[in-house]
Amino acid sequence: MGKTADLTVVQKTVINTLHKEGKPQTFIAKEAGCSQSAVSKHFNRKLSGRKKCGRKRRTTNRENRSLMRIVMQNQFKNLSELHKEWTEAGVKASRVTTHRRVKEFGYSCRIPLVKPLLRCLTWAKEKKNWTVAQCSKVLFSDESKFCISFGNQDPRVWRKGGEAHSLKLLEVQC
């Protein structure tokens, strides 16, 4: 441990106990698993806890909860829509901060698998009475998607890791 590291409750208890027994600081430091200067600073009450490093967070917990509520209300919104709605609620944050907070909640943007599977099933049901000649004109590509024009992407959804593919989300979108 570094000399400016915070001491745990157990370490503080060990330091206080050994100090009352009259043990030297070097012995106490070895027993507590910290530096001698940390023991000395503890005796002098200078090591009460470090301040957090880094930049202060731009958003408050209340603002973060409001973003969480926005994401949970409609998981099919893209990041730009989430950011726009969050800033309209009075939060001053960048788009990157919005994405960072959504990631901190455990959400990631994914393509829901339910909709493509339903699309494949519908297509297969429509073509079940085709002749061999008609089927021979179809190219099967092992589920690869080829887009001729831009913007043919499937809708994306914000989901937490390990969250099951939910049909209720699909019903909301359709």
C-alpha positions in Angstrom: 0.0 0.0 0.0 1.2 3.5 -0.7 1.6 6.0 2.0 -1.4 8.0 1.0 -3.7 5.1 0.5 -6.9 4.9 2.6 -6.7 2.5 5.6 -9.4 -0.1 6.0 -11.3 -0.4 9.3 -9.4 -3.6 10.1 -6.1 -1.9 9.5 -7.1 1.0 11.7 -8.1 -1.4 14.5 -4.8 -3.3 14.3 -2.8 0.0 14.3 -4.7 1.3 17.4 -4.4 -2.0 19.3 -0.7 -2.4 18.7 -0.1 1.3 19.5 -1.8 0.8 22.9 0.6 -2.1 23.5 3.5 0.2 22.9 4.8 -1.5 19.7 7.1 0.6 17.4 5.7 2.0 14.1 7.7 -0.2 11.9 6.3 -3.4 13.6 2.8 -2.0 13.4 3.2 -1.2 9.7 4.3 -4.7 8.9 1.4 -6.2 10.9 -1.2 -3.9 9.4 0.1 -4.4 5.9 0.7 -0.7 5.2 3.6 1.8 5.2 5.1 3.4 8.2 4.1 6.8 7.1 0.5 5.7 6.9 0.7 4.6 10.5 2.3 7.9 11.5 -0.4 9.9 9.7 -3.1 7.8 11.3 -1.7 8.7 14.7 -1.6 12.3 13.8 -5.2 12.0 12.3 -4.1 13.3 8.9 -5.1 10.2 7.0 -8.9 10.5 7.3 -9.6 9.7 3.7 -8.5 10.9 0.3 -10.5 13.0 -2.1 -11.6 11.5 -5.3 -9.2 11.8 -8.2 -10.3 13.1 -11.7 -12.8 15.5 -13.0 -16.1 16.1 -11.1 -19.1 14.3 -12.7 -21.2 16.6 -14.9 -24.5 15.0 -14.0 -26.2 14.4 -10.7 -27.7 11.1 -9.5 -31.2 12.6 -10.1 -30.4 13.5 -13.7 -28.9 10.0 -14.2 -32.2 8.4 -12.9 -34.2 10.6 -15.3 -32.1 9.2 -18.2 -32.6 5.7 -16.9 -36.4 6.3 -17.0 -36.2 7.6 -20.6 -34.3 4.5 -21.7 -36.7 2.2 -19.9 -39.8 3.9 -21.4 -38.8 3.2 -25.0 -35.8 1.0 -25.6 -36.0 1.4 -29.3 -34.9 5.1 -29.3 -31.4 5.7 -30.8 -28.7 7.6 -28.9 -29.6 10.9 -30.6 -33.2 10.7 -29.5 -32.2 9.8 -26.0 -29.8 12.7 -25.8 -32.4 15.1 -27.2 -35.1 14.1 -24.7 -32.6 14.2 -21.8 -31.4 17.7 -22.7 -35.0 18.9 -23.1 -35.5 17.8 -19.5 -33.0 20.4 -18.5 -29.8 18.4 -18.3 -26.6 20.0 -19.7 -24.6 17.1 -21.0 -22.9 16.1 -24.2 -23.9 13.2 -26.5 -20.8 11.3 -25.3 -21.8 11.8 -21.7 -25.3 10.4 -22.5 -23.8 7.3 -24.1 -21.4 6.9 -21.2 -24.3 7.0 -18.7 -26.4 4.6 -20.6 -23.4 2.2 -20.7 -22.9 2.7 -16.9 -26.5 1.5 -16.4 -25.5 -1.8 -18.1 -27.3 -1.2 -21.4 -25.8 -1.8 -24.8 -27.3 -1.2 -28.3 -28.2 -4.4 -30.0 -30.3 -5.7 -33.0 -33.2 -7.6 -31.6 -33.1 -11.2 -33.0 -36.9 -11.7 -32.7 -37.9 -9.5 -35.6 -35.5 -11.0 -38.2 -36.6 -14.5 -37.1 -40.3 -13.6 -37.5 -39.5 -12.1 -40.9 -37.7 -15.3 -42.0 -40.7 -17.4 -40.8 -43.2 -15.2 -42.6 -41.1 -15.4 -45.8 -40.9 -19.2 -45.5 -44.6 -19.6 -45.0 -45.3 -17.4 -48.1 -43.0 -19.6 -50.3 -44.0 -23.0 -49.0 -45.9 -23.8 -52.2 -43.2 -22.8 -54.6 -42.0 -25.1 -57.4 -38.4 -26.4 -57.8 -37.9 -24.0 -60.6 -38.9 -21.0 -58.5 -36.7 -22.2 -55.6 -33.7 -22.5 -57.8 -33.7 -18.8 -58.5 -33.2 -18.0 -54.8 -29.7 -17.5 -53.4 -29.3 -18.5 -49.8 -26.3 -16.8 -48.2 -26.1 -18.2 -44.7 -27.9 -15.3 -43.1 -25.7 -12.6 -44.5 -27.4 -9.3 -45.2 -26.8 -7.4 -48.4 -28.1 -3.9 -48.6 -28.5 -2.2 -51.9 -29.3 1.2 -50.5 -28.3 2.9 -47.3 -30.7 2.9 -44.4 -32.0 -0.7 -44.6 -30.8 -1.4 -41.1 -33.0 -3.2 -38.6 -34.2 -1.3 -35.6 -31.9 -1.4 -32.6 -32.8 -1.8 -29.0 -31.1 -0.9 -25.7 -30.8 -4.0 -23.6 -28.9 -5.1 -20.5 -26.4 -7.9 -20.7 -28.0 -11.3 -20.4 -31.5 -9.9 -20.8 -33.7 -12.3 -22.8 -35.1 -11.4 -26.1 -38.5 -10.2 -25.2 -41.6 -10.4 -27.4 -43.3 -7.5 -25.6 -40.5 -5.2 -26.9 -41.3 -6.4 -30.4 -45.0 -5.7 -29.9 -44.3 -2.1 -28.8 -42.3 -1.5 -32.0 -44.8 -3.1 -34.4 
